Amino acid sequence: MPYSSYPSPQERSDWYRPNAPVVRPAAPVQDSRRAARRRWTKVITLSVCAVLVCAATALAVWRSGILDLLHPQTYAESFGFDGGETFDFDFGSGSDTENFEDFRDYFDNYYTTSDEIAMPTAPTGTGKTLDLHARKGEDLTLQEIYEQVCPAVVGITTYVDGLEYSWGSGVVFSPDGYIITNTHILQGCDGAKVTFSDGGEYEAKLVGADTASDIAVIIVEAKEDLPYARFGRSASLRVGDVVVAIGNPLSPNYAGTMTDGIISAINRNVVYQGHSMTLLQTNAALNEGNSGGPLINGEGQIIGITNMKIMTSYIATVEGIGFAIPSAVVKEIADQLIDKGYVPGEPTIGIVAGVVGREAMDRYDLPDGIYVTEVNEGSDAKAKGLLAGDVITAVNGTPVNTVADVNLIKEGMAVGDSLTLTVYRDGESFEMEIKLVDKGAIS
């Protein structure tokens, strides 16, 4: 509470003076009873409102879960969807099942935006790599860190059909315009613009993106060398090391915001949307829009890329628990993306799918599971006869109702490993054995 909202010393002395007279005009008994009824009515009304607010908050927390990616959320992300194998959905146009006699028409309208990144692409195999540098042991002041790194931190605006879609951060790591950011910022977009701290703007092209690690590489073309940041070695970090984050929280209005903190934990295992990540934990303040921005050590080196935070638990609001992808992981993924545009050997079923939802289950008598909207060419699932319109109800005998459930089951599996899908089609269920394929081999 700000000090100005407290009573003044004179007001406090008046309030607590024991013998101060209280002068009120006399009121009839009837008026007093009426006033009492009004007070009780107000108390009851406020109590009901409080209950409703608490219920709504509890529902929102239950539906959204604990972890939130650091950019404006789509409904699909809030419900635990996995990028690259799902569609976002539009409650406004697709939630009225009465308008669709066939469930396929319903889902065609329900899932409106693909998580596929449809940006223009850049050549791969250029030989570029992300270099990691050892510390020299010379800490900088916070002001020096900001002056050194901020020019290399960019804002990323993504677009769908020419309309702004999302906002996030990135960091330039080479003078010829290579930029590290998060995959979840780019998902669903067909274009992206990069804005530098000096106001310069460039159209970006996609080099490659990886959903499991949440690392993406984009590139911009400029006539002159661009400011860039040096990456350090996350393996040398210790709990208690001072770090700062620079990014663009919430909107362009807060571009270039720096926050400070420490490394709170190392090798923190976090499962998000079915993918297991080993992350750095920090108490440096992070907010939506910080995604893709750098976490920086005391020497001004990038030792992590921020991507998520814990917003709420089921019992309390949470402060100061943010996460970053370690630079060692960033280098491993970025080098593969620059070389091939994808991470070789990453296994996938090769489908696009999303939740069936209670409304569709009730209206069309569908089972709980994930609805397949597309089966990719080159996948074993396609070869074995899986079809768009099928509902996968279980994988290896374990019931599934989100794509994240499927990802957890195939976590740790390799290309060529087999999965048994329980498939519902035209009122009947049957099992189908398929092999996981390399994500780079499908189309």
C-alpha positions in Angstrom: 0.0 0.0 0.0 1.5 3.4 -0.9 2.1 5.7 2.0 -0.3 8.3 0.7 -3.2 6.0 1.4 -2.5 5.8 5.1 -4.2 8.3 7.4 -2.3 11.4 8.4 -0.9 11.7 11.9 -3.7 14.1 12.8 -6.3 11.6 11.4 -4.7 8.8 13.3 -4.8 10.7 16.6 -8.5 11.4 16.0 -9.2 7.8 15.2 -7.5 6.4 18.3 -8.2 9.1 20.9 -10.2 7.1 23.5 -12.4 9.8 24.8 -13.1 11.6 21.5 -16.8 12.2 21.2 -18.7 10.7 18.3 -21.4 13.0 17.2 -24.2 11.6 14.9 -27.7 12.8 14.3 -30.4 10.7 16.0 -32.2 8.3 13.6 -35.5 6.6 14.0 -35.5 2.9 14.8 -37.1 2.1 11.5 -34.3 3.9 9.6 -31.7 2.1 11.6 -33.2 -1.3 10.7 -33.4 -0.3 7.1 -29.8 0.7 7.2 -28.9 -2.6 8.8 -30.7 -4.5 6.1 -28.8 -2.6 3.5 -25.5 -3.4 5.2 -26.3 -7.1 5.3 -27.4 -7.1 1.7 -24.1 -5.5 0.7 -22.2 -8.1 2.7 -24.0 -11.0 1.1 -23.6 -9.5 -2.4 -19.9 -9.0 -1.9 -19.5 -12.5 -0.5 -21.2 -14.1 -3.5 -19.0 -12.0 -5.9 -15.9 -13.2 -4.0 -17.0 -16.8 -4.3 -17.6 -16.4 -8.0 -14.2 -14.7 -8.5 -12.4 -17.5 -6.6 -14.2 -20.2 -8.5 -13.3 -18.5 -11.8 -9.7 -18.2 -10.8 -9.6 -21.8 -9.7 -11.0 -22.9 -13.0 -8.6 -20.8 -15.0 -5.6 -22.2 -13.0 -6.9 -25.7 -13.4 -7.3 -25.3 -17.2 -4.0 -23.4 -17.8 -1.7 -25.4 -15.6 1.3 -24.2 -13.8 3.8 -23.3 -16.5 3.3 -20.5 -19.0 5.4 -19.7 -22.0 6.6 -16.1 -22.0 4.5 -14.7 -24.9 0.8 -14.0 -25.4 -0.9 -17.3 -25.0 -3.1 -18.9 -27.6 -6.0 -21.0 -26.3 -4.3 -24.1 -27.6 -1.1 -23.5 -25.6 -3.1 -22.9 -22.5 -4.8 -26.3 -22.8 -1.5 -28.2 -23.1 -1.2 -28.6 -26.9 2.1 -29.4 -28.4 3.5 -27.2 -31.2 4.2 -28.9 -34.5 1.5 -31.5 -34.2 -1.6 -29.5 -33.3 -3.9 -26.8 -34.4 -5.1 -23.9 -32.3 -8.8 -23.5 -32.0 -11.3 -20.7 -32.2 -13.9 -20.8 -29.5 -15.8 -17.9 -31.1 -16.6 -19.6 -34.4 -16.2 -23.2 -33.7 -17.8 -23.9 -30.4 -21.4 -24.1 -31.6 -21.8 -27.7 -32.6 -25.4 -27.2 -33.6 -24.2 -25.6 -36.9 -22.5 -28.8 -38.1 -24.2 -32.1 -38.8 -21.0 -34.0 -39.4 -18.2 -34.0 -36.9 -15.6 -33.7 -39.7 -17.1 -30.3 -40.7 -17.2 -29.3 -37.1 -13.4 -30.0 -36.6 -12.6 -28.3 -39.9 -14.1 -25.2 -38.5 -12.9 -25.9 -34.9 -9.2 -26.0 -35.7 -8.5 -22.8 -37.4 -4.8 -22.0 -37.2 -2.0 -24.4 -37.8 1.1 -24.4 -35.6 3.2 -24.9 -38.7 5.7 -22.1 -39.3 5.0 -20.8 -42.8 7.6 -18.1 -42.9 9.9 -17.7 -46.0 12.9 -19.9 -45.5 16.7 -19.3 -45.7 19.4 -21.6 -47.1 20.9 -24.2 -44.7 24.2 -25.8 -44.7 26.1 -22.6 -44.7 28.8 -23.8 -42.2 27.8 -21.2 -39.6 28.0 -22.4 -36.0 27.2 -20.9 -32.6 30.4 -20.4 -30.6 30.6 -20.7 -26.8 33.3 -18.7 -25.0 35.0 -19.4 -21.7 34.8 -16.8 -18.9 37.8 -14.6 -18.3 36.7 -13.8 -14.8 36.2 -10.1 -15.3 32.7 -9.1 -14.1 31.1 -6.0 -15.6 28.8 -3.5 -13.9 25.1 -3.8 -14.7 25.3 -0.7 -16.8 28.2 -2.1 -18.8 26.4 -5.4 -19.4 23.3 -3.5 -20.7 25.4 -1.2 -23.0 27.2 -4.3 -24.4 24.3 -6.7 -24.9 21.2 -4.6 -25.4 22.0 -3.6 -29.1 22.0 -7.3 -29.9 18.6 -8.0 -28.3 15.7 -7.7 -30.8 12.0 -7.6 -30.8 10.2 -10.2 -33.0 6.7 -9.4 -34.3 5.0 -12.3 -36.1 2.2 -12.1 -38.6 -0.7 -14.2 -40.0 -2.2 -12.9 -43.2 -0.6 -9.5 -42.6 -2.1 -9.1 -39.1 0.1 -9.0 -36.0 0.0 -12.4 -34.3 2.5 -12.5 -31.4 5.4 -10.6 -29.9 8.7 -11.9 -28.4 12.4 -11.4 -28.2 15.5 -12.8 -29.8 19.3 -12.3 -29.7 21.7 -11.8 -32.6 24.8 -14.1 -32.4 26.6 -13.2 -35.6 27.2 -9.9 -37.5 25.6 -11.4 -40.6 22.2 -11.6 -39.0 21.7 -15.0 -37.4 19.3 -14.8 -34.5 18.3 -17.2 -31.7 14.7 -17.2 -30.4 12.0 -19.6 -29.2 10.0 -21.9 -31.5 6.8 -21.1 -29.7 7.0 -17.4 -30.7 7.0 -18.4 -34.4 4.4 -21.2 -34.4 1.4 -20.5 -36.6 2.9 -17.4 -38.3 3.6 -16.8 -42.0 5.9 -13.9 -41.5 8.1 -12.1 -39.0 9.7 -8.7 -38.5 12.8 -8.1 -36.4 13.2 -4.7 -34.6 16.5 -3.5 -33.3 17.0 -1.1 -30.3 18.0 1.7 -32.7 14.6 1.3 -34.5 15.9 -0.6 -37.5 13.5 -3.1 -38.9 14.1 -6.2 -41.1 12.0 -9.0 -42.5 13.1 -12.4 -41.1 13.5 -15.7 -42.8 13.4 -19.1 -41.0 16.5 -21.1 -40.9 15.1 -23.9 -38.7 12.9 -24.5 -35.6 12.7 -27.4 -33.1 9.6 -27.9 -31.0 11.1 -30.3 -28.4 13.9 -27.9 -27.3 11.9 -24.7 -28.1 14.9 -23.3 -30.1 14.6 -21.6 -33.4 17.0 -19.8 -35.7 16.0 -17.0 -38.0 18.1 -14.6 -40.2 17.8 -11.1 -41.4 19.8 -9.4 -44.2 21.4 -6.1 -43.6 23.8 -4.0 -45.7 26.3 -3.7 -42.8 27.4 -5.8 -39.9 24.8 -6.0 -37.1 25.5 -5.8 -33.4 25.8 -9.3 -31.9 26.3 -10.9 -28.5 28.8 -13.5 -27.4 27.6 -16.8 -25.9 29.2 -18.3 -22.8 29.4 -21.8 -21.3 26.4 -22.7 -19.2 28.3 -25.7 -17.8 30.4 -23.3 -15.7 27.4 -21.8 -13.9 26.9 -22.3 -10.1 23.8 -21.6 -8.0 24.1 -18.0 -6.7 25.8 -16.6 -9.8 24.5 -13.2 -10.7 22.6 -13.0 -14.0 20.5 -10.5 -15.8 17.8 -10.8 -18.5 17.2 -8.4 -21.3 14.0 -8.6 -23.4 10.8 -7.0 -24.6 8.1 -7.8 -22.0 4.4 -7.3 -22.8 4.7 -5.0 -25.8 7.1 -2.8 -27.8 6.5 -0.1 -25.2 8.8 -2.0 -22.8 11.4 -3.0 -25.3 15.0 -3.3 -23.9 13.9 -4.0 -20.3 16.7 -5.4 -18.1 16.0 -7.3 -14.8 18.6 -8.9 -12.5 18.7 -11.9 -10.2 20.7 -15.1 -9.6 20.9 -18.6 -10.9 18.4 -20.3 -8.5 19.0 -23.9 -9.7 20.8 -25.8 -12.4 19.6 -28.8 -14.3 15.9 -28.3 -13.3 13.8 -30.9 -15.1 10.6 -29.4 -16.4 7.9 -31.2 -18.5 6.0 -28.9 -20.7 3.4 -30.0 -23.3 4.8 -33.5 -23.3 8.5 -32.5 -23.8 11.1 -32.9 -21.0 13.5 -30.0 -20.8 16.5 -29.5 -18.6 16.6 -25.8 -17.8 18.3 -23.1 -15.7 16.1 -21.6 -13.0 16.4 -17.9 -12.1 14.6 -15.3 -10.0 15.3 -12.5 -12.6 11.9 -11.1 -13.4 10.5 -12.5 -16.7 7.2 -11.7 -18.4 5.3 -12.4 -21.5 7.4 -11.1 -24.4 10.7 -12.1 -22.8 10.6 -15.4 -24.6 13.7 -15.8 -26.8 15.7 -13.2 -25.0 19.0 -13.7 -23.3 19.9 -14.7 -19.8 23.4 -13.1 -19.3 26.2 -13.8 -16.8 28.3 -11.2 -15.0 30.8 -10.9 -17.9 28.1 -10.1 -20.4 28.0 -13.5 -22.1 24.7 -15.2 -23.0 24.4 -18.4 -20.9 20.7 -19.1 -21.6 17.6 -18.3 -23.7 14.6 -17.5 -21.5 11.4 -19.4 -22.4 9.0 -19.9 -19.5 8.1 -19.2 -15.9 5.8 -20.5 -13.3 2.9 -18.1 -13.0 0.6 -19.8 -10.5 0.3 -22.9 -8.4 -3.0 -24.4 -7.4 -2.8 -22.6 -4.1 -0.9 -19.4 -4.6 0.5 -16.8 -6.9 4.1 -17.6 -7.6 7.0 -15.0 -7.9 10.5 -15.3 -9.1 10.6 -18.8 -10.7 11.7 -18.4 -14.3 13.5 -20.7 -16.7 16.1 -20.5 -19.5 17.4 -23.0 -22.0 21.2 -23.5 -21.2 23.6 -22.2 -23.8 25.1 -25.7 -24.2 21.7 -27.0 -25.4 21.2 -23.9 -27.5 24.4 -24.5 -29.4 23.7 -28.2 -30.0 20.3 -27.5 -31.5 21.2 -24.2 -33.3 24.1 -25.9 -35.1 21.9 -28.7 -36.4 19.1 -26.2 -37.5 21.6 -24.1 -39.4 23.1 -27.2 -41.0 19.8 -29.0 -42.0 16.9 -26.9 -40.9 15.7 -29.5 -38.4 17.2 -31.8 -35.7 18.1 -35.1 -37.3 16.9 -38.2 -35.6 14.0 -36.6 -33.8 11.2 -39.1 -33.8 7.6 -38.3 -34.8 4.4 -40.1 -35.6 3.8 -37.7 -38.5 0.3 -36.4 -37.7 -1.5 -33.2 -37.0 -3.9 -33.7 -34.2 -5.8 -32.0 -31.3 -8.2 -32.8 -28.5 -11.7 -34.0 -29.2 -13.3 -32.0 -26.5 -16.3 -32.7 -24.3 -18.7 -30.7 -26.6 -17.8 -32.8 -29.6 -17.9 -36.0 -27.6 -21.4 -35.3 -26.5 -22.8 -34.0 -29.8 -21.2 -36.6 -32.1 -20.9 -39.6 -29.8 -17.1 -39.6 -30.1 -14.7 -41.2 -27.6 -12.2 -39.2 -25.6 -8.9 -38.9 -27.4 -7.1 -36.9 -30.0 -8.7 -36.1 -33.4 -6.4 -36.6 -36.4 -6.7 -33.7 -38.9 -3.8 -34.6 -41.1 -1.4 -37.5 -41.7 1.9 -36.5 -43.2 3.4 -38.0 -46.4 6.4 -40.1 -45.7 5.2 -41.3 -42.3 4.6 -44.9 -41.4 1.2 -43.9 -40.0 0.3 -42.9 -43.6 1.6 -46.1 -45.0 -0.3 -48.2 -42.4 -3.6 -46.4 -43.3 -4.2 -43.9 -40.5 -6.7 -41.3 -41.9 -7.7 -37.8 -41.2 -10.9 -38.0 -39.1 -9.6 -40.9 -37.0 -9.6 -40.5 -33.2 -6.6 -42.0 -31.4 -7.9 -43.1 -27.9 -4.8 -44.8 -26.6 -1.1 -45.3 -27.3 0.6 -48.5 -26.1 -2.5 -49.2 -24.1 -2.4 -45.9 -22.2 -5.4 -43.6 -22.8 -4.6 -40.2 -24.3 -6.7 -37.1 -24.7 -4.0 -34.5 -25.6 -1.0 -34.5 -27.9 1.1 -33.9 -24.7 0.0 -37.3 -23.5 1.3 -38.9 -26.6 4.6 -37.0 -26.4 5.1 -38.2 -22.8 4.6 -41.8 -24.0 7.2 -41.5 -26.8 9.6 -39.5 -24.7 13.0 -41.2 -25.0 12.1 -43.3 -28.0 14.0 -43.3 -31.3 13.4 -43.3 -35.0 12.3 -46.8 -35.9 10.7 -47.6 -32.6 7.1 -48.9 -32.7 3.9 -47.6 -31.1 0.6 -49.3 -30.9 -2.3 -46.9 -31.6 -5.8 -47.6 -30.6 -7.9 -46.0 -33.3 -11.6 -45.2 -33.4 -13.2 -45.0 -36.9 -16.8 -45.1 -38.0 -18.1 -46.5 -34.7 -15.4 -49.2 -34.3 -12.1 -49.4 -32.5 -9.0 -51.3 -33.7 -5.3 -51.3 -33.1 -2.6 -50.2 -35.5 1.2 -50.6 -35.1 3.3 -47.8 -36.6 6.9 -46.9 -36.5 8.3 -43.5 -35.5 10.0 -41.6 -38.4 12.6 -38.9 -38.6 10.8 -35.5 -38.4 13.0 -34.3 -41.3 11.7 -37.1 -43.6 8.0 -36.2 -43.6 6.1 -33.6 -45.5 
